[in-house]
Amino acid sequence: MSDRSRQPSGLSKTILQFQQKFTTVVTPFVEKTFNIKRGVMTGRERATRAIEFKGPDMIPHQTRDFMLMSYVPPQSWQPPEGYYPYVQPEFVKYGLWKWEKRKDKGWLKETRTAIDEFGTVWRIGPQTGSGQTVKGALEDGWHLLDGYNLPDTKDWDRYKKVAGWIRRIGGTRYVLGIDNNSIWERFRFLRGFENAMTDLVLHPEEVKVLLGMLTDMTLDVIDSFKKTGAHGFMLLDDWGTQVRSFISPRHFEEFFLPCYSRITARCHEQGMHCGMHSCGNISALVPLLIGSGLDFLQIDSPDMCGVDWLSENAAGKICLACSVDIQNVFPTNNPVLIESYIKDMIKKLGNHNGGMMAWPYYEAWVIGVGYRAHRLEYKLFEKYGKYPLDLSKLQ
């Protein structure tokens, strides 16, 4: 499993960047290119009704109905001497964050050793915001937790430009705040993956203290996103391998379920939905995730759990935001296979007066998905995803 940063990227981020800089020109172009039709409802209403099983006019689509937002490091944070900053290149390119001691912009094209706000060291490739962790800030021992301070996620400097974008270009879309520092991901970045796994057995009390700190931090993020105008909040926590979850349900229930329950409760107190992205086969954890109060699950590879399994065990209980399977189907670029798969998903996952959202993989081109296949995916959801569903067309 790769220690990559889980930050929104790919098509959704690219479209968002264009909208932010060239809204009046690019938005009409994108809508014309993808043959985007707004439908009867606004994106916000459509997504809300799908998540709440209250009868949307059609299955919401991420590229049409959502505006994905993240937060940036405050300008007051600067990397210590000897390190590059671990920030998304787009934050630098669009002036959202400035490295005050570095004058040239060519460093974004360099392979570099960077450090993030949490003190974790990364090895980063050219023109990317992700990479491999080199050394977690707490990797050398739990004694480092004494006196360790997490970044201040209440700092409005992180969100003020995000709030401005929402006011200017959010329109009637559903605004979804993305947490780049989700509970499990940040825990393993701080401790290292091997330590993070063994800590559950060897250092349970220390784990609970750190997870409590990370949860408190996340609650501050939720409160701040609410002030920006966001309607929902999504965690990015990968829990599965190709075969199964890499943590037992027992350990998940003991250590992480209380964290997620607090997070979903805060979202609901703020009138926001709460969702989670998770890769791999997470079938053993899905009942617990549903029990935590999550409103939706975002899954890139439905085949890992199985569409039939999801139909029997999750559909109708939690909204499922799915891509066409990114391992077995989408990269084939086979229009017949893609159409058959979409019809099967809609029939089995979306036939609950809502309960499904179309969520194409962020970096589709990375896995070999061509433009035609990506455009076909959108048009097929538009064709077959209107409510009430015509089940005769989904056979």
C-alpha positions, 0 to 999 in steps of 0.5 A: 500500500502506498503512503500517498497523500490523499488529496483531490486531483484529476479531472474534478480538480482540473475543471475546478481550477479552470472554473476558478480562473476562467469561470465565464469562458470554461464553464460553458465550454465544459458543459457543451463538451460533455453535453451537460444538461442541468435537469429539473433540480439544482445540483445541490438539491439533486445530491441532497435528495440522493444522499437522503433517499428522497427522490432526485430527478436523476442520479447526481454526477460529480462533474456536473453537480458538485464543487469539491473544496479543500483547505490550504496551509496558512501563510504563517506556516513555512518549512524549516531550513533544509526542506521543501514545503509539502503543499499541493503545486496548485496552491503555489501556482494559483497564489494560495500559498507562497514559499517566502524564502524561495523566489523561483518557481522551478522547484515544483519540477524538482524531485525533492525532500519535503516536510508537511505542517505535521512534521512528517518528511516526504519524498516528492516527484516532479509536478505532484502533490503526493509522494512517499513518506520518509519519516513520520513526525512521531515514528521514533517513539511515543515519547514524542507525543508529549508536547506534540502539537497538531496544526491549528485547523481553526485558522481562518487563513486556511479557508478564506479564499475557499469561501470566496470561491464558493461565493463566486462560482459555487452557484447551485452546486453541492459544495463538498469539503474534502479532508486532506488529513483524515483520521487513519491516513494522518495517524499512519503518516505520523507513526509509519504504517508498520508502527501504526498497525502494531500500535493497536496491540502494543500501545493501545492507550497512546493510540487512543490519545492521538486519535482523540487529538486528530478527531478534535482537529477534524471537528474544527475542520468541519466547523470551518467548512460550514462557515465557508458554505459547504453542504457536506464533508468527506474523509479520505481513509483507505481501509482495504487491500485487494482481498480484505481490510487490513484491520480487523472489525474488532480493532476498527470498532475499538479504535476508529469507530468512536472517532467516526461517530464523533465526526458524523455527529458533528456534521449532522449538528452543523446540518452537513452530510458526512461521507468517506472515500475508501479503496479496496475490499472493505466489506468487513467494515461496511456495516460498522461504517454504516453504524457510525452514521456516515451518509455516503461511501465513495468507492472507486472499485465496486468490484472489490466488495462486489456490486452484488454484495453492496446491493445486498448489504449496503444499498438502501442503507447508505448512499453509494458514490461509485466510479465504474470499476477502475481495475476491471472495467473503466480502463478497458475503454470498452463501450459495451462493457462500460454500458453494461456495468453502469446499467447493473450498478444503477439497477442494484445500487440506485433503485432506492428512491435515490441512494447512488451518485456517479463518481468517476475516478479523479485521475482517469487518464492515469489508469488509461481511461480515454476521453471517449470512455470518460464522456460515455460514462457521463452520457450513460448515467444521464441516459439510464439514471433518471428517476423513476428508474426504467428497469426495463432499460436496465436489463 
